[in-house]
Amino acid sequence: MLKPKTIENQKFSEIKLVEILFYSFPLWFIVGNLAVSINTLLFIVVSLFLIKKKQLTFRFNNLNWLLIIFFSYFFVSTAIHFLSPGVLNDRLETFSLENNPIIKSFALIRFLILVIVIDTLFFNKILNFKKLFFFSLFCTSFVSFDVILQHITGFDLFGFNKLRTWSSGPFGEEKIAGSYLKNFSFLSFFYIFETYKNKNFGNPLLIVIIIFHLLAAVVAGNRMPFILLLFGCLLIVLLIKNLRFIMSLSLVIFFSIFFILFQYNKNIWINFDQFRGDINILKIFKNYKDNLVKKNNKKIELNENLKDLKSKDANQQTETELSPIILLRHSGYNRVFRTAIKIWKERPLTGFGLKSLRVKCWDMLNKDNIERKITKRPQNIVCANHAHNYYLEFLSEAGIIGTSLLIVFFLILLKDSFYYLKKYNQQINPEVNLLVPIIILFFLEIWPIKSTGSFFTTWGATFFWLNTGLLITGLSRKT
């Protein structure tokens, strides 16, 4: 029979294990997907054991029901589409067991459990924000230093070489350093702000940390995460009164350094000059207007000189050749977006299930190639593992039904976050300050006008649902 002291020590060690597994999440995102998967599984299992053993109180609300309905629907939809006769079923046997779409869609339920577990542990005061933020500061500072070192010397602390114009630091050949900094830097900023706000060196330290992380995001070379990181900083300026001056000053200093680097650093110029051209709205509209004029003139010429059936084909070809310039035209994403939309239109209500785009696109590409031999138009279909935009991925794989469930879930959290900021923004309260970056990160993650990785990959999905779990538990304390 165990003595009371032994039982107490056993409980203490179980809680410590849960804390270590949770607070070390930022580290495992650096190590890789396998480490993230193992840590997530261990955290869920140990947490459930602790919750059951200590009979911890847990909350269950409408958001949980929405997630249950979505994940259940997505699993059933994926299973039906891949088991029904057709292209998806023919390719099902080519997937390995761990990548089988049906199994993977069922395994997504772990993120629902992750959200519930996080809320339960925070509600019972076993976990807290500040320790997670401290570990994030340590990890993002290390990544920032390693990335900048690699950019300057050509190699990092682990001996990884720089990849052309990208500096991925500890991530090796994976170009995700910018995404990592975008995901965790705000936690680091607010840890400094909250911990040292009454110290004389607090503000200068925070300014240095902000500039250091932004510069690392620049040299990392990941343009969209860098833009989102800046967007988040601007949201802080607009929404958070207590940080407005510090963030504004940090951005002024950073942009002064950035414009110097842009002029004199070849790699940074290559990365951001093309992106600047892609998002030049005035240039896009000017080209669009010029193309419309050329297309109308060409149509008039064709109508005057071509009276036979060939005029139709010629007109079609002219329209394709003079198609207007669109955003991200150099990246190739526009064709991926078109492909995802075309797949969604074939089955708008339900989509085709998890990982279906990478299968359906090859079938569509073959049909498109046959059609192009006749029309001689440029290629509009391209294959990719995912749609490179969350909402296009939702539509093509989950359809209007699944997408609507997720959007309702997002809108509820956004509404609660808005009321939270409106009600508590003027309060000097650690709980308020530490929830702000969680709200900003959630907003950046669901922002629709951006290119993204897949919503359902281990790395991206785990971060999203980890942050969502933190947001739900934080809002539940106040709303």
C-alpha positions in Angstrom: 0.0 0.0 0.0 1.4 3.5 -1.0 1.9 6.0 1.8 0.3 9.4 1.5 3.6 11.1 0.9 4.4 8.7 -2.0 1.0 9.5 -3.5 1.6 13.2 -3.2 5.0 12.9 -4.9 3.5 10.8 -7.6 0.8 13.4 -8.3 3.5 16.1 -8.3 5.6 14.2 -10.8 2.6 13.7 -13.1 1.8 17.4 -13.1 5.4 18.3 -13.7 5.5 15.9 -16.7 2.4 17.6 -18.1 4.0 21.0 -17.6 7.2 19.9 -19.3 5.4 18.4 -22.3 3.2 21.6 -22.7 5.8 24.3 -22.2 8.3 22.6 -24.4 6.0 22.8 -27.5 8.0 25.7 -29.0 11.2 23.6 -28.9 9.6 20.6 -30.7 8.4 22.8 -33.5 12.1 23.4 -34.2 13.0 19.8 -34.0 10.5 18.7 -36.6 7.1 17.1 -37.5 7.9 13.7 -35.8 8.9 15.4 -32.6 5.7 17.6 -32.6 3.5 14.5 -33.2 5.2 12.5 -30.4 5.0 15.4 -27.9 1.4 16.1 -28.8 0.4 12.5 -28.3 2.3 12.2 -25.0 0.8 15.4 -23.8 -2.7 14.3 -24.6 -2.3 10.8 -23.0 -0.6 12.0 -19.8 -3.1 14.9 -19.5 -6.1 12.6 -19.8 -4.6 10.3 -17.2 -4.1 13.2 -14.9 -7.6 14.6 -15.5 -9.1 11.2 -14.8 -7.0 10.4 -11.8 -7.5 13.8 -10.1 -11.1 14.1 -11.3 -10.5 17.6 -12.7 -13.4 19.7 -13.7 -13.8 20.3 -17.4 -16.0 22.5 -19.5 -18.0 21.6 -22.6 -19.6 24.3 -24.7 -21.0 25.0 -28.2 -17.6 25.4 -29.7 -16.7 21.9 -28.7 -19.9 20.6 -30.4 -19.0 22.5 -33.6 -15.6 20.9 -33.7 -17.2 17.4 -33.0 -19.6 17.9 -35.9 -16.9 19.2 -38.3 -14.3 16.4 -37.6 -17.0 13.7 -37.7 -18.4 15.1 -41.0 -14.9 15.4 -42.5 -14.1 11.8 -41.6 -17.3 10.4 -43.0 -17.0 12.6 -46.2 -13.4 11.5 -46.8 -14.3 7.8 -46.2 -17.2 7.9 -48.6 -15.3 9.7 -51.4 -12.2 7.5 -51.3 -14.2 4.2 -50.9 -16.6 5.0 -53.8 -15.6 3.8 -57.3 -13.6 6.5 -59.2 -10.3 8.3 -59.4 -9.9 8.7 -55.6 -10.5 5.0 -55.0 -8.1 4.0 -57.7 -5.3 5.9 -56.1 -6.1 4.9 -52.5 -3.8 2.0 -52.6 -0.8 4.2 -53.5 -1.0 6.0 -50.1 1.0 4.4 -47.3 -0.8 3.4 -44.1 0.3 6.5 -42.2 -0.8 8.8 -45.1 -4.0 7.0 -45.8 -6.6 9.9 -46.1 -9.3 8.0 -44.3 -7.0 7.2 -41.4 -5.6 10.7 -41.4 -9.0 12.3 -41.3 -10.0 10.1 -38.3 -6.7 11.0 -36.6 -7.7 14.7 -36.8 -9.9 14.2 -33.8 -6.7 14.5 -31.7 -6.9 18.3 -32.2 -10.4 18.4 -30.6 -9.0 16.4 -27.6 -6.0 18.8 -27.5 -8.3 21.8 -27.3 -10.4 20.3 -24.5 -7.4 19.1 -22.6 -5.7 22.5 -22.7 -8.9 24.2 -21.5 -9.3 21.7 -18.7 -5.7 22.1 -17.4 -5.8 25.9 -17.5 -9.3 26.0 -15.9 -7.9 23.9 -13.0 -4.8 26.2 -12.8 -2.3 23.4 -13.6 -0.9 25.4 -16.6 -0.4 29.1 -17.2 0.5 31.4 -20.0 3.6 33.0 -18.6 5.8 29.9 -18.5 4.9 29.1 -22.1 5.7 32.6 -23.2 9.1 32.4 -21.4 10.0 29.2 -23.3 8.9 30.9 -26.5 11.2 33.8 -25.8 14.1 31.5 -25.4 13.3 29.5 -28.6 12.5 32.5 -30.8 15.6 34.3 -29.7 17.8 31.3 -30.4 16.2 30.8 -33.9 16.6 34.5 -34.6 20.3 34.4 -33.7 20.9 31.2 -35.6 19.2 32.6 -38.8 21.0 35.9 -38.7 24.3 34.1 -38.1 23.7 31.8 -41.1 22.8 34.8 -43.2 26.1 36.6 -42.3 28.5 33.6 -42.3 26.7 31.2 -44.7 26.2 28.5 -42.0 24.5 28.2 -38.7 25.4 26.7 -35.3 24.5 23.2 -36.5 26.6 23.5 -39.7 23.5 24.0 -42.0 24.4 26.0 -45.0 22.3 28.9 -46.3 19.8 28.0 -49.1 20.3 30.4 -51.9 18.4 33.5 -50.7 16.9 31.8 -47.7 18.4 31.4 -44.2 16.5 28.6 -42.5 18.8 28.3 -39.5 18.1 25.2 -37.3 15.3 24.0 -39.7 17.9 22.9 -42.3 16.5 22.5 -45.8 12.9 23.3 -44.6 12.2 27.0 -45.4 10.0 27.6 -42.4 12.1 29.8 -40.1 9.9 32.8 -41.0 6.7 30.9 -40.2 8.2 29.8 -36.9 9.0 33.4 -35.9 5.6 34.6 -37.0 4.0 31.9 -34.9 5.9 32.4 -31.6 7.4 35.9 -31.7 4.3 37.7 -30.3 4.5 35.4 -27.2 8.1 36.5 -26.7 7.2 40.2 -27.1 4.4 40.1 -24.5 6.5 38.1 -22.1 9.1 40.9 -22.0 6.4 43.5 -21.8 4.6 41.8 -18.9 7.6 40.7 -17.0 9.8 43.9 -17.2 7.2 46.6 -17.6 8.1 48.1 -14.2 11.9 47.9 -14.8 14.0 50.8 -16.1 15.5 48.5 -18.8 12.1 47.0 -19.8 11.2 49.2 -22.7 14.7 49.3 -24.3 14.9 45.5 -23.9 11.5 45.0 -25.6 12.5 47.4 -28.5 15.7 45.4 -29.1 13.9 42.1 -29.0 11.2 43.3 -31.5 13.8 44.6 -33.9 16.0 41.5 -33.5 13.1 39.2 -34.3 11.9 41.3 -37.3 15.4 41.3 -38.8 15.6 37.6 -38.4 12.2 37.2 -40.2 13.6 39.4 -43.1 16.8 37.4 -43.6 14.8 34.1 -43.3 13.4 34.9 -46.7 9.8 33.8 -46.1 7.9 36.7 -47.5 4.3 36.0 -46.5 5.1 35.1 -42.8 7.2 38.3 -42.6 4.3 40.4 -44.0 1.9 38.7 -41.4 4.4 39.4 -38.6 4.4 43.1 -39.6 0.6 43.0 -39.9 0.5 41.7 -36.3 2.8 44.5 -35.1 0.5 47.1 -36.7 -2.5 45.5 -35.0 -0.7 46.0 -31.7 -0.2 49.7 -32.5 -3.8 50.1 -33.4 -5.4 48.0 -30.6 -3.1 48.0 -27.6 -2.7 51.4 -26.0 0.0 50.4 -23.5 2.3 49.1 -26.3 1.6 51.7 -28.9 4.6 53.9 -28.5 7.1 51.1 -28.0 5.9 49.1 -31.0 5.8 52.3 -33.2 9.3 53.2 -32.3 10.5 49.7 -32.9 8.9 49.6 -36.3 10.5 53.0 -37.3 13.9 51.8 -36.3 13.4 48.4 -38.0 12.2 50.0 -41.3 15.2 52.3 -41.4 17.4 49.2 -41.2 15.3 47.3 -43.6 15.5 49.9 -46.4 19.2 50.0 -46.1 19.4 46.2 -46.3 17.0 46.2 -49.2 19.3 48.6 -51.2 22.6 46.9 -50.4 21.9 43.3 -49.6 21.5 41.2 -52.7 19.6 38.3 -51.2 17.1 40.5 -49.4 16.6 42.6 -52.6 15.9 39.4 -54.6 13.4 38.1 -52.1 11.4 41.3 -51.6 11.7 43.1 -55.0 9.7 40.4 -56.8 7.1 40.4 -54.0 6.8 44.2 -54.2 6.0 43.9 -57.9 3.5 41.1 -57.3 1.5 43.3 -54.8 1.8 46.6 -56.7 -1.9 47.3 -56.9 -1.6 50.4 -59.1 0.5 48.5 -61.6 -2.0 45.7 -61.6 -4.9 47.9 -62.4 -2.9 49.8 -65.1 -2.0 46.6 -66.8 -5.6 45.4 -66.5 -6.9 48.5 -68.2 -4.3 48.4 -70.9 -5.1 44.7 -71.6 -8.8 45.4 -71.8 -8.1 48.1 -74.5 -5.9 45.7 -76.5 -8.4 42.9 -76.2 -11.3 45.1 -77.4 -9.2 46.4 -80.3 -8.3 42.8 -81.2 -11.9 41.7 -81.1 -12.9 44.6 -83.5 -10.1 43.5 -85.9 -11.2 39.9 -85.8 -14.9 40.7 -86.4 -13.9 42.7 -89.5 -11.6 40.2 -91.0 -12.7 36.8 -89.9 -16.2 35.6 -90.8 -15.8 31.9 -90.6 -15.8 29.4 -87.7 -12.1 29.9 -87.0 -12.9 33.4 -85.6 -14.2 31.8 -82.4 -11.0 29.9 -81.7 -8.9 32.9 -82.6 -11.0 35.0 -80.2 -10.6 32.5 -77.4 -6.9 32.4 -77.9 -6.6 36.2 -77.9 -8.5 36.4 -74.7 -6.1 34.0 -73.1 -3.0 35.7 -74.4 -4.2 39.1 -73.1 -5.4 37.9 -69.7 -4.9 40.6 -67.0 -2.0 40.4 -64.6 -3.0 39.0 -61.2 -1.6 38.9 -57.8 1.4 36.6 -57.1 1.7 36.0 -60.9 5.4 34.9 -60.5 4.8 32.5 -57.7 2.6 30.0 -59.5 0.1 30.1 -56.7 -2.5 31.6 -59.0 -2.7 28.4 -61.0 -2.9 26.3 -57.8 -5.8 28.6 -56.6 -7.6 28.1 -60.0 -7.1 24.4 -59.8 -8.6 24.2 -56.2 -11.6 26.3 -57.3 -12.2 24.1 -60.3 -12.1 21.0 -58.2 -14.5 22.6 -55.7 -17.0 23.4 -58.4 -17.2 19.7 -59.3 -18.6 19.0 -55.9 -19.4 22.3 -54.1 -21.4 21.0 -51.2 -19.1 18.3 -49.8 -15.7 18.6 -51.5 -13.8 15.4 -52.2 -12.2 14.7 -48.7 -8.8 15.0 -47.1 -5.8 14.9 -49.5 -8.1 14.8 -52.5 -6.7 17.8 -54.3 -3.3 16.0 -54.9 -5.2 13.2 -56.6 -8.0 15.0 -58.5 -5.6 17.6 -59.9 -3.7 14.9 -62.0 -7.0 13.8 -63.6 -7.9 17.4 -64.3 -4.4 18.1 -65.7 -4.7 15.2 -68.2 -8.0 16.5 -69.4 -6.6 20.1 -69.6 -3.6 18.9 -71.6 -6.0 17.2 -74.2 -8.1 20.4 -74.4 -5.0 22.6 -74.9 -3.8 20.6 -77.9 -6.9 21.9 -79.6 -7.2 25.4 -78.3 -3.4 26.1 -78.0 -4.0 28.1 -74.8 -1.6 28.3 -71.9 -1.9 25.8 -69.0 -4.4 26.7 -66.3 -4.2 23.5 -64.2 -1.2 22.7 -62.0 -0.8 19.9 -59.4 0.2 20.5 -55.8 -0.1 18.7 -52.4 -2.5 21.3 -51.2 -4.3 24.5 -52.3 -1.8 27.0 -50.6 -4.8 28.8 -49.1 -6.8 27.6 -46.1 -10.2 28.5 -47.4 -9.6 27.1 -50.9 -8.4 23.9 -49.2 -11.5 23.8 -47.1 -13.8 24.3 -50.1 -12.1 21.7 -52.3 -11.8 19.1 -49.6 -14.6 19.8 -47.2 -17.0 21.7 -49.4 -19.4 24.4 -48.4 -20.8 22.3 -45.5 -17.4 21.8 -43.8 -16.2 25.3 -44.7 -19.3 26.8 -43.2 -18.8 24.9 -39.9 -15.3 26.2 -39.6 -16.2 29.7 -40.5 -18.9 29.8 -37.9 -16.4 28.5 -35.4 -13.9 31.2 -36.4 -16.5 34.0 -36.3 -17.7 33.0 -32.8 -14.1 33.2 -31.5 -13.5 36.5 -33.3 -16.7 38.0 -31.8 -15.7 36.9 -28.3 -12.1 38.3 -28.9 -13.5 41.7 -30.0 -15.7 42.0 -26.9 -12.8 40.9 -24.8 -10.4 43.6 -26.2 -13.1 46.2 -26.0 -13.9 45.4 -22.4 -10.5 44.7 -20.9 -8.1 46.7 -23.1 -7.8 49.6 -20.6 -7.0 47.3 -17.6 -3.4 46.7 -16.4 -3.8 43.0 -15.8 -1.4 40.2 -16.6 -4.2 37.9 -17.8 -5.3 40.6 -20.2 -1.9 41.3 -21.5 -0.9 37.7 -22.1 -4.1 36.9 -24.0 -3.6 39.7 -26.5 -0.9 37.9 -28.6 -3.1 34.8 -28.7 -5.9 36.8 -30.2 -3.6 38.4 -32.7 -2.1 35.1 -33.7 -5.6 33.6 -34.2 -6.6 36.5 -36.4 -3.4 36.2 -38.5 -4.0 32.4 -38.9 -7.5 32.8 -40.2 -6.8 35.9 -42.4 -8.1 34.7 -45.8 -6.0 36.8 -48.2 -2.6 35.0 -47.9 -0.8 31.9 -49.2 -0.4 29.2 -46.6 0.7 25.7 -46.0 -1.8 22.9 -45.6 -4.3 23.4 -42.7 -4.2 19.7 -42.0 -0.4 19.1 -41.8 1.1 18.2 -38.4 3.3 21.3 -38.0 0.7 23.8 -39.1 -2.4 22.2 -37.6 -0.8 21.5 -34.2 0.2 25.2 -33.8 -3.3 26.4 -34.9 -5.2 24.1 -32.5 -2.7 24.8 -29.7 -3.2 28.5 -30.1 -7.0 28.0 -30.5 -7.1 26.0 -27.2 -5.2 28.9 -25.5 -7.7 31.4 -26.9 -10.8 29.4 -25.9 -9.5 29.0 -22.3 -8.4 32.6 -22.0 -11.8 34.0 -23.3 -13.7 31.6 -21.1 -12.2 33.2 -18.0 -13.6 36.6 -18.9 -16.6 36.3 -21.2 
